[in-house]
C-alpha cells in the first residue's frame, strides 16, 4: 500500500511531460471523412480516407492525346479499387479534381459539385465510383492543361479504416504543343521535409510517452 502511494505522488516533471504529450496529441488534426464533398483540404490527396494503395487506381476516359482549340470532350472519372461497401446506400467513393484551364459542365449536378476552386462528389455522388462531365478545351492549343485528380474507394463504415485512395496527375497538351510532358504519376509521394516532420514528431511522442510512464 505504501509503495502504491509513493508511485502516485505528484511529480512536477512528470506532470509537465504529460501536459506536453496531451498538447501534441490535441494539436494533431482529427481525421474525418467528407461524404458531401471536399474542398481545398484535399488538394494534395484524400488523407481523410485510409491509406494510399497501388491497388486503387484513378482512370480517366474520353480525353484525347492532344486537344483541339475550344472543343468539347465527354469525360469519365473512375475509381477502380477492391474495397467493398457495406450496404447499397452507404458511401462507396469520392474524388477531388483540379483542372488548370477549360470549362467543366457536369452531366448530373446531383452527383458532383464545385467547391473552393475544384470539383468534388456530392452526398448523393459518394454512392458511386464513376462521375461524368464535359470538358471544353481552351482556345490556346500551343500550351497544356494540368489535371490533378484524387479518388478514394470507401467501405461505408463511417470511418477512414479500410478505405483506400490514390492520385493521378498529368498534363494534356494542345495539338500545337511540341513539349515532352510527363503524362501521369499515380502514386502520391511525400516530400522529404514532410517525411522528416512525420518521423520527428512520431519519435518525440514515443520518447515523451516512454519517459512519462518510466
C-alpha positions in Angstrom: 0.0 0.0 0.0 2.9 2.4 0.8 4.6 1.7 -2.5 1.4 2.4 -4.4 1.0 5.8 -2.7 4.6 6.7 -3.3 4.3 5.9 -7.0 1.2 8.1 -7.3 3.0 11.0 -5.6 2.7 14.3 -7.5 5.8 15.0 -9.7 6.0 18.4 -11.4 8.4 16.9 -14.0 6.0 14.0 -14.9 3.0 16.4 -14.9 4.8 18.6 -17.4 5.6 15.7 -19.6 2.0 14.5 -19.6 0.9 18.1 -20.5 3.3 18.2 -23.4 2.1 14.8 -24.7 -1.5 15.9 -24.4 -0.8 19.2 -26.2 0.8 17.4 -29.1 -2.0 14.9 -29.4 -4.6 17.7 -29.4 -2.6 19.6 -31.9 -2.9 16.8 -34.4 -6.0 17.4 -36.5 -8.7 14.7 -36.2 -9.2 12.6 -39.3 -12.6 13.0 -40.7 -14.4 12.0 -43.9 -16.3 14.3 -46.3 -19.4 12.4 -47.6 -20.9 15.5 -49.0 -17.8 16.7 -50.9 -14.4 18.0 -50.0 -12.7 21.4 -50.7 -9.1 22.6 -50.8 -8.1 20.5 -47.8 -7.9 17.6 -50.3 -5.9 19.4 -53.0 -2.9 17.2 -52.1 -4.7 13.9 -51.5 -7.6 12.1 -49.8 -5.8 11.7 -46.5 -9.2 11.7 -44.7 -9.8 8.2 -46.1 -7.4 5.5 -45.1 -4.1 4.9 -46.9 -2.8 5.3 -50.5 -2.7 2.0 -52.3 -1.4 0.8 -55.7 -4.5 -1.5 -55.9 -6.7 1.6 -56.1 -6.4 3.3 -59.5 -7.8 6.5 -61.0 -9.0 6.1 -64.6 -9.9 8.9 -66.9 -11.7 8.1 -70.2 -12.6 10.4 -73.0 -9.7 12.8 -73.2 -7.6 12.9 -76.5 -3.9 12.6 -76.7 -3.8 16.2 -77.7 -6.7 18.6 -77.5 -8.1 20.9 -80.2 -9.0 24.5 -79.6 -12.4 25.2 -78.0 -13.5 21.6 -78.3 -15.8 19.6 -76.0 -14.9 16.2 -74.8 -17.2 13.8 -72.8 -15.0 12.6 -69.9 -15.5 9.9 -67.2 -13.6 9.6 -64.0 -13.5 6.1 -62.4 -12.1 4.9 -59.1 -11.1 1.3 -59.5 -10.5 -0.5 -56.2 -11.3 -3.7 -54.4 -12.7 -2.1 -51.3 -16.3 -3.1 -50.9 -19.2 -1.2 -49.3 -21.4 -2.4 -46.5 -24.9 -1.5 -47.9 -26.3 -0.2 -51.1 -27.0 3.2 -49.6 -23.6 3.7 -47.9 -20.7 5.7 -49.1 -18.7 4.0 -51.9 -16.3 6.5 -53.3 -15.3 10.1 -53.8 -13.0 12.4 -55.7 -11.3 15.8 -55.8 -10.3 17.2 -59.2 -8.4 20.4 -60.2 -8.2 21.5 -63.8 -6.0 24.4 -64.8 -7.8 25.6 -67.9 -11.0 25.0 -69.8 -14.7 24.7 -68.8 -16.3 21.8 -66.9 -20.0 21.0 -67.3 -21.4 18.2 -65.1 -23.6 15.5 -66.5 -25.5 15.2 -63.3 -25.3 18.1 -60.8 -26.7 15.9 -58.0 -23.6 13.7 -58.1 -20.8 16.3 -58.2 -20.2 20.0 -57.4 -17.7 22.8 -57.5 -16.1 23.7 -54.1 -13.1 26.0 -53.4 -11.6 26.0 -56.8 -12.1 22.4 -57.7 -14.6 19.7 -58.4 -15.8 17.0 -56.0 -18.5 14.5 -55.3 -21.8 15.4 -53.6 -23.5 13.5 -50.8 -25.5 11.6 -53.5 -22.4 11.2 -55.6 -20.4 9.5 -52.9 -22.5 6.3 -53.5 -20.7 5.9 -56.8 -17.1 5.4 -58.2 -17.8 6.9 -61.5 -18.6 10.5 -62.5 -19.2 12.0 -65.9 -18.7 15.6 -67.2 -18.0 17.6 -70.4 -14.7 19.4 -70.6 -14.3 22.2 -73.2 -10.7 22.9 -74.0 -9.2 26.5 -74.0 -8.6 28.4 -77.2 -4.9 28.2 -76.8 -3.7 24.9 -78.2 0.0 25.7 -78.1 0.3 25.1 -74.3 -1.1 22.4 -72.0 -3.7 21.8 -69.3 -2.9 20.3 -65.9 -5.2 17.7 -64.4 -4.9 16.7 -60.8 -7.3 14.0 -59.6 -7.6 12.3 -56.2 -10.0 9.5 -55.8 -11.0 7.1 -53.0 -12.7 3.8 -52.6 -14.5 3.6 -49.3 -16.3 0.8 -47.5 -19.1 2.8 -46.0 -18.4 2.2 -42.3 -18.3 5.9 -41.5 -14.6 6.0 -40.5 -11.4 6.0 -42.5 -10.3 2.5 -41.6 -10.4 0.1 -44.5 -10.7 2.9 -47.1 -8.1 3.4 -49.9 -7.1 6.2 -52.2 -4.8 7.2 -55.0 -3.9 10.1 -57.2 -3.4 10.9 -60.9 -1.5 13.9 -62.3 -1.0 14.6 -65.9 -0.5 17.4 -68.4 -2.7 17.3 -71.6 -1.0 19.2 -74.5 -2.7 21.1 -77.2 -2.2 20.0 -80.9 0.3 22.7 -81.4 2.3 21.9 -78.3 5.7 20.3 -79.0 7.0 19.9 -75.5 7.7 16.5 -73.9 5.3 16.3 -71.0 5.2 13.8 -68.1 1.9 12.1 -68.6 1.0 10.7 -65.2 2.0 9.9 -61.7 -0.4 7.7 -59.9 1.3 7.4 -56.5 1.4 10.3 -54.1 4.9 10.7 -52.7 5.7 12.6 -49.5 8.2 15.4 -49.9 11.5 15.0 -47.9 10.6 17.7 -45.4 7.2 16.0 -44.9 8.9 12.7 -44.1 11.3 14.4 -41.7 8.4 16.1 -39.9 6.4 12.9 -39.6 9.4 10.8 -38.3 10.5 13.5 -35.9 7.0 14.0 -34.5 6.5 10.3 -34.1 9.8 9.8 -32.3 9.1 12.8 -30.0 5.8 11.4 -28.9 7.2 7.9 -28.3 10.1 9.3 -26.3 8.0 11.5 -24.1 5.4 8.8 -23.6 8.2 6.4 -22.5 9.7 8.9 -20.1 6.3 9.7 -18.6 5.5 6.1 -17.8 9.0 5.0 -16.8 
